[in-house]
Amino acid sequence: MIIDPDRQVYGILYDLKGNTATSVQFFVTDSTKHFFRGSLYFFAEPNSDSLAPVTEFFREDIIHIIETLKWKDK
């Protein structure tokens, strides 16, 4: 769960286990105007053991994006 009332960022980061087409997905919202969704896919047959190091690398980047996200109003 992602709950950051100071930045108005709320959402969920999903970690899917096993040989899935996507192992990391997320969405965040401010619950009124903004919504941002992302997922990690590999152009390869899923093999969670082989992809684990790369998945973890990208997962850390996704967490960084979420933790530094700021909504911009016009």
Secondary structure, 3 states (H helix, E strand, C coil): CEEECCCCEEEEEEECCCCCCEEEEEEEECCCCCEEEEEEECCCCCCHHHHHHHHHHHHHHHHHHHHHCCCCCC
